[in-house]
Amino acid sequence: MWLCAAVIFSGWMGYAFFWENVKLPCGCMGALIHIPPLYAILLDQLFFFLSLLMAYLLGAGKQWLFLGILCSFLSNLVGYAFAEWIYTTLLGG
């Protein structure tokens, strides 16, 4: 379960990373709370590493941790690509 949380936070990190690259707010916390994308990236990194640490402390094997990190990398790319798709198709960027 903690490895799944790491994958989710990694995807959100990729999403926020795209918005940081184009220098626009990501809207990661909804419409009412505006935070800088860099802050969202740092929070996602923190929770990503904490999720991996919890998985390790609860006895996840090295193979499962490696698989979780690999899936997290792919999730990061998917989050970035999704944000780019939103920017180009929905926002006309």
PDB file as gemmi writes it, atoms N, CA and C in Angstrom:
CRYST1    1.000    1.000    1.000  90.00  90.00  90.00 P 1                      
ATOM      1  N   MET A   1       0.821  -1.188   0.000  1.00  0.00           N  
ATOM      2  CA  MET A   1       0.000   0.000   0.000  1.00  0.00           C  
ATOM      3  C   MET A   1       0.873   1.262   0.000  1.00  0.00           C  
ATOM      4  N   TRP A   2       1.979   1.222   0.763  1.00  0.00           N  
ATOM      5  CA  TRP A   2       2.853   2.395   0.800  1.00  0.00           C  
ATOM      6  C   TRP A   2       3.571   2.582  -0.523  1.00  0.00           C  
ATOM      7  N   LEU A   3       3.841   1.497  -1.240  1.00  0.00           N  
ATOM      8  CA  LEU A   3       4.459   1.640  -2.557  1.00  0.00           C  
ATOM      9  C   LEU A   3       3.486   2.283  -3.541  1.00  0.00           C  
ATOM     10  N   CYS A   4       2.210   1.962  -3.410  1.00  0.00           N  
ATOM     11  CA  CYS A   4       1.194   2.618  -4.245  1.00  0.00           C  
ATOM     12  C   CYS A   4       1.119   4.108  -3.930  1.00  0.00           C  
ATOM     13  N   ALA A   5       1.247   4.452  -2.661  1.00  0.00           N  
ATOM     14  CA  ALA A   5       1.250   5.871  -2.290  1.00  0.00           C  
ATOM     15  C   ALA A   5       2.457   6.580  -2.896  1.00  0.00           C  
ATOM     16  N   ALA A   6       3.611   5.916  -2.925  1.00  0.00           N  
ATOM     17  CA  ALA A   6       4.803   6.515  -3.528  1.00  0.00           C  
ATOM     18  C   ALA A   6       4.586   6.767  -5.012  1.00  0.00           C  
ATOM     19  N   VAL A   7       3.939   5.831  -5.695  1.00  0.00           N  
ATOM     20  CA  VAL A   7       3.657   5.994  -7.129  1.00  0.00           C  
ATOM     21  C   VAL A   7       2.706   7.171  -7.352  1.00  0.00           C  
ATOM     22  N   ILE A   8       1.710   7.306  -6.507  1.00  0.00           N  
ATOM     23  CA  ILE A   8       0.750   8.411  -6.641  1.00  0.00           C  
ATOM     24  C   ILE A   8       1.432   9.756  -6.426  1.00  0.00           C  
ATOM     25  N   PHE A   9       2.241   9.869  -5.375  1.00  0.00           N  
ATOM     26  CA  PHE A   9       2.931  11.134  -5.118  1.00  0.00           C  
ATOM     27  C   PHE A   9       3.931  11.456  -6.223  1.00  0.00           C  
ATOM     28  N   SER A  10       4.510  10.436  -6.814  1.00  0.00           N  
ATOM     29  CA  SER A  10       5.437  10.678  -7.920  1.00  0.00           C  
ATOM     30  C   SER A  10       4.700  11.225  -9.139  1.00  0.00           C  
ATOM     31  N   GLY A  11       3.514  10.711  -9.399  1.00  0.00           N  
ATOM     32  CA  GLY A  11       2.716  11.231 -10.508  1.00  0.00           C  
ATOM     33  C   GLY A  11       2.326  12.678 -10.291  1.00  0.00           C  
ATOM     34  N   TRP A  12       1.951  12.999  -9.065  1.00  0.00           N  
ATOM     35  CA  TRP A  12       1.611  14.396  -8.744  1.00  0.00           C  
ATOM     36  C   TRP A  12       2.840  15.295  -8.867  1.00  0.00           C  
ATOM     37  N   MET A  13       4.012  14.743  -8.545  1.00  0.00           N  
ATOM     38  CA  MET A  13       5.236  15.521  -8.659  1.00  0.00           C  
ATOM     39  C   MET A  13       5.520  15.849 -10.126  1.00  0.00           C  
ATOM     40  N   GLY A  14       5.323  14.892 -11.017  1.00  0.00           N  
ATOM     41  CA  GLY A  14       5.505  15.154 -12.444  1.00  0.00           C  
ATOM     42  C   GLY A  14       4.531  16.190 -12.965  1.00  0.00           C  
ATOM     43  N   TYR A  15       3.297  16.138 -12.469  1.00  0.00           N  
ATOM     44  CA  TYR A  15       2.274  17.117 -12.855  1.00  0.00           C  
ATOM     45  C   TYR A  15       2.701  18.521 -12.426  1.00  0.00           C  
ATOM     46  N   ALA A  16       3.143  18.657 -11.187  1.00  0.00           N  
ATOM     47  CA  ALA A  16       3.565  19.969 -10.680  1.00  0.00           C  
ATOM     48  C   ALA A  16       4.851  20.437 -11.364  1.00  0.00           C  
ATOM     49  N   PHE A  17       5.706  19.481 -11.725  1.00  0.00           N  
ATOM     50  CA  PHE A  17       6.964  19.840 -12.389  1.00  0.00           C  
ATOM     51  C   PHE A  17       6.708  20.507 -13.740  1.00  0.00           C  
ATOM     52  N   PHE A  18       5.712  20.022 -14.484  1.00  0.00           N  
ATOM     53  CA  PHE A  18       5.392  20.661 -15.764  1.00  0.00           C  
ATOM     54  C   PHE A  18       4.961  22.104 -15.553  1.00  0.00           C  
ATOM     55  N   TRP A  19       4.080  22.336 -14.578  1.00  0.00           N  
ATOM     56  CA  TRP A  19       3.589  23.692 -14.350  1.00  0.00           C  
ATOM     57  C   TRP A  19       4.697  24.604 -13.853  1.00  0.00           C  
ATOM     58  N   GLU A  20       5.670  24.063 -13.142  1.00  0.00           N  
ATOM     59  CA  GLU A  20       6.829  24.862 -12.744  1.00  0.00           C  
ATOM     60  C   GLU A  20       7.651  25.239 -13.969  1.00  0.00           C  
ATOM     61  N   ASN A  21       7.759  24.326 -14.934  1.00  0.00           N  
ATOM     62  CA  ASN A  21       8.531  24.612 -16.157  1.00  0.00           C  
ATOM     63  C   ASN A  21       7.896  25.711 -16.994  1.00  0.00           C  
ATOM     64  N   VAL A  22       6.573  25.751 -17.052  1.00  0.00           N  
ATOM     65  CA  VAL A  22       5.914  26.790 -17.844  1.00  0.00           C  
ATOM     66  C   VAL A  22       5.581  28.027 -17.015  1.00  0.00           C  
ATOM     67  N   LYS A  23       5.981  28.014 -15.748  1.00  0.00           N  
ATOM     68  CA  LYS A  23       5.814  29.160 -14.834  1.00  0.00           C  
ATOM     69  C   LYS A  23       4.350  29.570 -14.657  1.00  0.00           C  
ATOM     70  N   LEU A  24       3.489  28.568 -14.487  1.00  0.00           N  
ATOM     71  CA  LEU A  24       2.075  28.808 -14.218  1.00  0.00           C  
ATOM     72  C   LEU A  24       1.683  28.060 -12.950  1.00  0.00           C  
ATOM     73  N   PRO A  25       0.661  28.541 -12.226  1.00  0.00           N  
ATOM     74  CA  PRO A  25       0.220  27.800 -11.035  1.00  0.00           C  
ATOM     75  C   PRO A  25      -0.415  26.471 -11.445  1.00  0.00           C  
ATOM     76  N   CYS A  26      -0.154  25.451 -10.664  1.00  0.00           N  
ATOM     77  CA  CYS A  26      -0.631  24.120 -11.050  1.00  0.00           C  
ATOM     78  C   CYS A  26      -2.054  23.835 -10.592  1.00  0.00           C  
ATOM     79  N   GLY A  27      -2.548  24.561  -9.620  1.00  0.00           N  
ATOM     80  CA  GLY A  27      -3.881  24.282  -9.105  1.00  0.00           C  
ATOM     81  C   GLY A  27      -3.946  22.942  -8.389  1.00  0.00           C  
ATOM     82  N   CYS A  28      -2.828  22.519  -7.840  1.00  0.00           N  
ATOM     83  CA  CYS A  28      -2.744  21.206  -7.197  1.00  0.00           C  
ATOM     84  C   CYS A  28      -3.606  21.100  -5.950  1.00  0.00           C  
ATOM     85  N   MET A  29      -3.881  22.197  -5.307  1.00  0.00           N  
ATOM     86  CA  MET A  29      -4.678  22.174  -4.079  1.00  0.00           C  
ATOM     87  C   MET A  29      -6.092  22.696  -4.311  1.00  0.00           C  
ATOM     88  N   GLY A  30      -6.496  22.801  -5.548  1.00  0.00           N  
ATOM     89  CA  GLY A  30      -7.834  23.284  -5.855  1.00  0.00           C  
ATOM     90  C   GLY A  30      -7.833  24.743  -6.246  1.00  0.00           C  
ATOM     91  N   ALA A  31      -9.008  25.260  -6.508  1.00  0.00           N  
ATOM     92  CA  ALA A  31      -9.140  26.630  -6.997  1.00  0.00           C  
ATOM     93  C   ALA A  31      -9.016  27.670  -5.887  1.00  0.00           C  
ATOM     94  N   LEU A  32      -9.290  27.291  -4.664  1.00  0.00           N  
ATOM     95  CA  LEU A  32      -9.282  28.268  -3.580  1.00  0.00           C  
ATOM     96  C   LEU A  32      -7.902  28.497  -2.970  1.00  0.00           C  
ATOM     97  N   ILE A  33      -7.034  27.511  -3.067  1.00  0.00           N  
ATOM     98  CA  ILE A  33      -5.698  27.626  -2.478  1.00  0.00           C  
ATOM     99  C   ILE A  33      -4.670  27.660  -3.607  1.00  0.00           C  
ATOM    100  N   HIS A  34      -3.950  28.751  -3.702  1.00  0.00           N  
ATOM    101  CA  HIS A  34      -2.926  28.889  -4.738  1.00  0.00           C  
ATOM    102  C   HIS A  34      -1.554  28.770  -4.098  1.00  0.00           C  
ATOM    103  N   ILE A  35      -0.848  27.696  -4.443  1.00  0.00           N  
ATOM    104  CA  ILE A  35       0.507  27.520  -3.943  1.00  0.00           C  
ATOM    105  C   ILE A  35       1.451  27.459  -5.140  1.00  0.00           C  
ATOM    106  N   PRO A  36       2.695  27.845  -4.962  1.00  0.00           N  
ATOM    107  CA  PRO A  36       3.654  27.739  -6.058  1.00  0.00           C  
ATOM    108  C   PRO A  36       3.920  26.271  -6.408  1.00  0.00           C  
ATOM    109  N   PRO A  37       4.109  25.970  -7.683  1.00  0.00           N  
ATOM    110  CA  PRO A  37       4.375  24.574  -8.061  1.00  0.00           C  
ATOM    111  C   PRO A  37       5.640  24.013  -7.412  1.00  0.00           C  
ATOM    112  N   LEU A  38       6.626  24.858  -7.156  1.00  0.00           N  
ATOM    113  CA  LEU A  38       7.844  24.370  -6.519  1.00  0.00           C  
ATOM    114  C   LEU A  38       7.547  23.830  -5.121  1.00  0.00           C  
ATOM    115  N   TYR A  39       6.650  24.485  -4.408  1.00  0.00           N  
ATOM    116  CA  TYR A  39       6.238  24.013  -3.085  1.00  0.00           C  
ATOM    117  C   TYR A  39       5.539  22.654  -3.200  1.00  0.00           C  
ATOM    118  N   ALA A  40       4.700  22.494  -4.214  1.00  0.00           N  
ATOM    119  CA  ALA A  40       4.014  21.217  -4.433  1.00  0.00           C  
ATOM    120  C   ALA A  40       5.016  20.124  -4.777  1.00  0.00           C  
ATOM    121  N   ILE A  41       6.024  20.459  -5.572  1.00  0.00           N  
ATOM    122  CA  ILE A  41       7.055  19.480  -5.925  1.00  0.00           C  
ATOM    123  C   ILE A  41       7.790  19.023  -4.676  1.00  0.00           C  
ATOM    124  N   LEU A  42       8.166  19.971  -3.827  1.00  0.00           N  
ATOM    125  CA  LEU A  42       8.889  19.607  -2.609  1.00  0.00           C  
ATOM    126  C   LEU A  42       8.032  18.759  -1.668  1.00  0.00           C  
ATOM    127  N   LEU A  43       6.758  19.089  -1.542  1.00  0.00           N  
ATOM    128  CA  LEU A  43       5.866  18.274  -0.710  1.00  0.00           C  
ATOM    129  C   LEU A  43       5.709  16.863  -1.278  1.00  0.00           C  
ATOM    130  N   ASP A  44       5.550  16.776  -2.600  1.00  0.00           N  
ATOM    131  CA  ASP A  44       5.409  15.460  -3.224  1.00  0.00           C  
ATOM    132  C   ASP A  44       6.682  14.637  -3.062  1.00  0.00           C  
ATOM    133  N   GLN A  45       7.846  15.271  -3.175  1.00  0.00           N  
ATOM    134  CA  GLN A  45       9.100  14.544  -2.950  1.00  0.00           C  
ATOM    135  C   GLN A  45       9.186  14.042  -1.517  1.00  0.00           C  
ATOM    136  N   LEU A  46       8.809  14.879  -0.569  1.00  0.00           N  
ATOM    137  CA  LEU A  46       8.841  14.480   0.831  1.00  0.00           C  
ATOM    138  C   LEU A  46       7.941  13.278   1.075  1.00  0.00           C  
ATOM    139  N   PHE A  47       6.708  13.350   0.599  1.00  0.00           N  
ATOM    140  CA  PHE A  47       5.782  12.244   0.813  1.00  0.00           C  
ATOM    141  C   PHE A  47       6.180  11.000   0.021  1.00  0.00           C  
ATOM    142  N   PHE A  48       6.815  11.187  -1.136  1.00  0.00           N  
ATOM    143  CA  PHE A  48       7.315  10.053  -1.911  1.00  0.00           C  
ATOM    144  C   PHE A  48       8.369   9.287  -1.105  1.00  0.00           C  
ATOM    145  N   PHE A  49       9.352  10.016  -0.575  1.00  0.00           N  
ATOM    146  CA  PHE A  49      10.403   9.358   0.190  1.00  0.00           C  
ATOM    147  C   PHE A  49       9.886   8.781   1.511  1.00  0.00           C  
ATOM    148  N   LEU A  50       8.947   9.469   2.139  1.00  0.00           N  
ATOM    149  CA  LEU A  50       8.360   8.922   3.360  1.00  0.00           C  
ATOM    150  C   LEU A  50       7.571   7.645   3.078  1.00  0.00           C  
ATOM    151  N   SER A  51       6.889   7.589   1.948  1.00  0.00           N  
ATOM    152  CA  SER A  51       6.154   6.382   1.579  1.00  0.00           C  
ATOM    153  C   SER A  51       7.105   5.219   1.333  1.00  0.00           C  
ATOM    154  N   LEU A  52       8.216   5.491   0.644  1.00  0.00           N  
ATOM    155  CA  LEU A  52       9.204   4.430   0.439  1.00  0.00           C  
ATOM    156  C   LEU A  52       9.810   3.977   1.761  1.00  0.00           C  
ATOM    157  N   LEU A  53      10.080   4.919   2.648  1.00  0.00           N  
ATOM    158  CA  LEU A  53      10.632   4.580   3.954  1.00  0.00           C  
ATOM    159  C   LEU A  53       9.660   3.721   4.755  1.00  0.00           C  
ATOM    160  N   MET A  54       8.392   4.077   4.739  1.00  0.00           N  
ATOM    161  CA  MET A  54       7.391   3.285   5.461  1.00  0.00           C  
ATOM    162  C   MET A  54       7.285   1.873   4.883  1.00  0.00           C  
ATOM    163  N   ALA A  55       7.334   1.768   3.552  1.00  0.00           N  
ATOM    164  CA  ALA A  55       7.291   0.443   2.931  1.00  0.00           C  
ATOM    165  C   ALA A  55       8.498  -0.387   3.363  1.00  0.00           C  
ATOM    166  N   TYR A  56       9.663   0.233   3.418  1.00  0.00           N  
ATOM    167  CA  TYR A  56      10.870  -0.465   3.854  1.00  0.00           C  
ATOM    168  C   TYR A  56      10.770  -0.879   5.320  1.00  0.00           C  
ATOM    169  N   LEU A  57      10.316   0.029   6.159  1.00  0.00           N  
ATOM    170  CA  LEU A  57      10.213  -0.269   7.588  1.00  0.00           C  
ATOM    171  C   LEU A  57       9.170  -1.347   7.891  1.00  0.00           C  
ATOM    172  N   LEU A  58       8.169  -1.450   7.038  1.00  0.00           N  
ATOM    173  CA  LEU A  58       7.140  -2.471   7.236  1.00  0.00           C  
ATOM    174  C   LEU A  58       7.495  -3.807   6.582  1.00  0.00           C  
ATOM    175  N   GLY A  59       8.714  -3.888   6.033  1.00  0.00           N  
ATOM    176  CA  GLY A  59       9.207  -5.174   5.549  1.00  0.00           C  
ATOM    177  C   GLY A  59       9.128  -5.423   4.066  1.00  0.00           C  
ATOM    178  N   ALA A  60       8.962  -4.404   3.260  1.00  0.00           N  
ATOM    179  CA  ALA A  60       8.953  -4.613   1.806  1.00  0.00           C  
ATOM    180  C   ALA A  60      10.347  -5.052   1.368  1.00  0.00           C  
ATOM    181  N   GLY A  61      10.400  -6.060   0.540  1.00  0.00           N  
ATOM    182  CA  GLY A  61      11.674  -6.566   0.052  1.00  0.00           C  
ATOM    183  C   GLY A  61      12.320  -5.607  -0.936  1.00  0.00           C  
ATOM    184  N   LYS A  62      13.596  -5.847  -1.208  1.00  0.00           N  
ATOM    185  CA  LYS A  62      14.327  -4.972  -2.126  1.00  0.00           C  
ATOM    186  C   LYS A  62      13.732  -5.007  -3.532  1.00  0.00           C  
ATOM    187  N   GLN A  63      13.245  -6.165  -3.943  1.00  0.00           N  
ATOM    188  CA  GLN A  63      12.637  -6.262  -5.278  1.00  0.00           C  
ATOM    189  C   GLN A  63      11.376  -5.414  -5.359  1.00  0.00           C  
ATOM    190  N   TRP A  64      10.571  -5.424  -4.309  1.00  0.00           N  
ATOM    191  CA  TRP A  64       9.346  -4.622  -4.299  1.00  0.00           C  
ATOM    192  C   TRP A  64       9.679  -3.137  -4.260  1.00  0.00           C  
ATOM    193  N   LEU A  65      10.707  -2.775  -3.497  1.00  0.00           N  
ATOM    194  CA  LEU A  65      11.111  -1.364  -3.458  1.00  0.00           C  
ATOM    195  C   LEU A  65      11.621  -0.909  -4.824  1.00  0.00           C  
ATOM    196  N   PHE A  66      12.411  -1.759  -5.475  1.00  0.00           N  
ATOM    197  CA  PHE A  66      12.900  -1.410  -6.808  1.00  0.00           C  
ATOM    198  C   PHE A  66      11.746  -1.275  -7.793  1.00  0.00           C  
ATOM    199  N   LEU A  67      10.793  -2.190  -7.726  1.00  0.00           N  
ATOM    200  CA  LEU A  67       9.620  -2.107  -8.602  1.00  0.00           C  
ATOM    201  C   LEU A  67       8.815  -0.844  -8.319  1.00  0.00           C  
ATOM    202  N   GLY A  68       8.682  -0.487  -7.039  1.00  0.00           N  
ATOM    203  CA  GLY A  68       7.976   0.736  -6.674  1.00  0.00           C  
ATOM    204  C   GLY A  68       8.669   1.977  -7.203  1.00  0.00           C  
ATOM    205  N   ILE A  69       9.999   2.004  -7.137  1.00  0.00           N  
ATOM    206  CA  ILE A  69      10.754   3.148  -7.656  1.00  0.00           C  
ATOM    207  C   ILE A  69      10.628   3.226  -9.170  1.00  0.00           C  
ATOM    208  N   LEU A  70      10.690   2.079  -9.841  1.00  0.00           N  
ATOM    209  CA  LEU A  70      10.538   2.059 -11.297  1.00  0.00           C  
ATOM    210  C   LEU A  70       9.144   2.532 -11.714  1.00  0.00           C  
ATOM    211  N   CYS A  71       8.122   2.049 -11.038  1.00  0.00           N  
ATOM    212  CA  CYS A  71       6.754   2.489 -11.346  1.00  0.00           C  
ATOM    213  C   CYS A  71       6.569   3.969 -11.014  1.00  0.00           C  
ATOM    214  N   SER A  72       7.251   4.438  -9.986  1.00  0.00           N  
ATOM    215  CA  SER A  72       7.173   5.852  -9.628  1.00  0.00           C  
ATOM    216  C   SER A  72       7.797   6.727 -10.703  1.00  0.00           C  
ATOM    217  N   PHE A  73       8.900   6.273 -11.261  1.00  0.00           N  
ATOM    218  CA  PHE A  73       9.519   7.019 -12.357  1.00  0.00           C  
ATOM    219  C   PHE A  73       8.571   7.113 -13.544  1.00  0.00           C  
ATOM    220  N   LEU A  74       7.946   6.011 -13.885  1.00  0.00           N  
ATOM    221  CA  LEU A  74       6.989   6.021 -14.997  1.00  0.00           C  
ATOM    222  C   LEU A  74       5.771   6.888 -14.664  1.00  0.00           C  
ATOM    223  N   SER A  75       5.332   6.842 -13.429  1.00  0.00           N  
ATOM    224  CA  SER A  75       4.207   7.672 -13.003  1.00  0.00           C  
ATOM    225  C   SER A  75       4.553   9.155 -13.084  1.00  0.00           C  
ATOM    226  N   ASN A  76       5.788   9.487 -12.765  1.00  0.00           N  
ATOM    227  CA  ASN A  76       6.244  10.868 -12.870  1.00  0.00           C  
ATOM    228  C   ASN A  76       6.150  11.347 -14.311  1.00  0.00           C  
ATOM    229  N   LEU A  77       6.574  10.497 -15.244  1.00  0.00           N  
ATOM    230  CA  LEU A  77       6.487  10.855 -16.663  1.00  0.00           C  
ATOM    231  C   LEU A  77       5.041  10.988 -17.128  1.00  0.00           C  
ATOM    232  N   VAL A  78       4.180  10.119 -16.646  1.00  0.00           N  
ATOM    233  CA  VAL A  78       2.755  10.185 -17.013  1.00  0.00           C  
ATOM    234  C   VAL A  78       2.127  11.461 -16.465  1.00  0.00           C  
ATOM    235  N   GLY A  79       2.462  11.830 -15.229  1.00  0.00           N  
ATOM    236  CA  GLY A  79       1.949  13.081 -14.659  1.00  0.00           C  
ATOM    237  C   GLY A  79       2.394  14.295 -15.444  1.00  0.00           C  
ATOM    238  N   TYR A  80       3.658  14.294 -15.861  1.00  0.00           N  
ATOM    239  CA  TYR A  80       4.177  15.391 -16.672  1.00  0.00           C  
ATOM    240  C   TYR A  80       3.458  15.447 -18.020  1.00  0.00           C  
ATOM    241  N   ALA A  81       3.301  14.282 -18.660  1.00  0.00           N  
ATOM    242  CA  ALA A  81       2.642  14.226 -19.970  1.00  0.00           C  
ATOM    243  C   ALA A  81       1.172  14.637 -19.864  1.00  0.00           C  
ATOM    244  N   PHE A  82       0.513  14.258 -18.790  1.00  0.00           N  
ATOM    245  CA  PHE A  82      -0.884  14.643 -18.598  1.00  0.00           C  
ATOM    246  C   PHE A  82      -1.016  16.158 -18.450  1.00  0.00           C  
ATOM    247  N   ALA A  83      -0.116  16.767 -17.680  1.00  0.00           N  
ATOM    248  CA  ALA A  83      -0.153  18.221 -17.522  1.00  0.00           C  
ATOM    249  C   ALA A  83       0.134  18.912 -18.856  1.00  0.00           C  
ATOM    250  N   GLU A  84       1.042  18.356 -19.639  1.00  0.00           N  
ATOM    251  CA  GLU A  84       1.333  18.937 -20.948  1.00  0.00           C  
ATOM    252  C   GLU A  84       0.126  18.807 -21.878  1.00  0.00           C  
ATOM    253  N   TRP A  85      -0.579  17.686 -21.802  1.00  0.00           N  
ATOM    254  CA  TRP A  85      -1.779  17.503 -22.614  1.00  0.00           C  
ATOM    255  C   TRP A  85      -2.838  18.530 -22.231  1.00  0.00           C  
ATOM    256  N   ILE A  86      -3.025  18.744 -20.938  1.00  0.00           N  
ATOM    257  CA  ILE A  86      -3.983  19.759 -20.483  1.00  0.00           C  
ATOM    258  C   ILE A  86      -3.589  21.137 -21.007  1.00  0.00           C  
ATOM    259  N   TYR A  87      -2.312  21.441 -20.928  1.00  0.00           N  
ATOM    260  CA  TYR A  87      -1.830  22.772 -21.363  1.00  0.00           C  
ATOM    261  C   TYR A  87      -2.036  22.965 -22.854  1.00  0.00           C  
ATOM    262  N   THR A  88      -1.738  21.954 -23.662  1.00  0.00           N  
ATOM    263  CA  THR A  88      -1.821  22.139 -25.111  1.00  0.00           C  
ATOM    264  C   THR A  88      -3.238  22.029 -25.653  1.00  0.00           C  
ATOM    265  N   THR A  89      -4.039  21.102 -25.130  1.00  0.00           N  
ATOM    266  CA  THR A  89      -5.376  20.915 -25.711  1.00  0.00           C  
ATOM    267  C   THR A  89      -6.449  21.749 -25.053  1.00  0.00           C  
ATOM    268  N   LEU A  90      -6.455  21.778 -23.739  1.00  0.00           N  
ATOM    269  CA  LEU A  90      -7.543  22.482 -23.053  1.00  0.00           C  
ATOM    270  C   LEU A  90      -7.272  23.967 -22.873  1.00  0.00           C  
ATOM    271  N   LEU A  91      -6.012  24.302 -22.659  1.00  0.00           N  
ATOM    272  CA  LEU A  91      -5.683  25.717 -22.424  1.00  0.00           C  
ATOM    273  C   LEU A  91      -5.137  26.414 -23.661  1.00  0.00           C  
ATOM    274  N   GLY A  92      -4.944  25.667 -24.718  1.00  0.00           N  
ATOM    275  CA  GLY A  92      -4.480  26.263 -25.974  1.00  0.00           C  
ATOM    276  C   GLY A  92      -3.058  26.783 -25.927  1.00  0.00           C  
ATOM    277  N   GLY A  93      -2.208  26.160 -25.109  1.00  0.00           N  
ATOM    278  CA  GLY A  93      -0.826  26.610 -24.956  1.00  0.00           C  
ATOM    279  C   GLY A  93      -0.004  26.190 -26.068  1.00  0.00           C  
TER     280      GLY A  93                                                      
END                                                                             
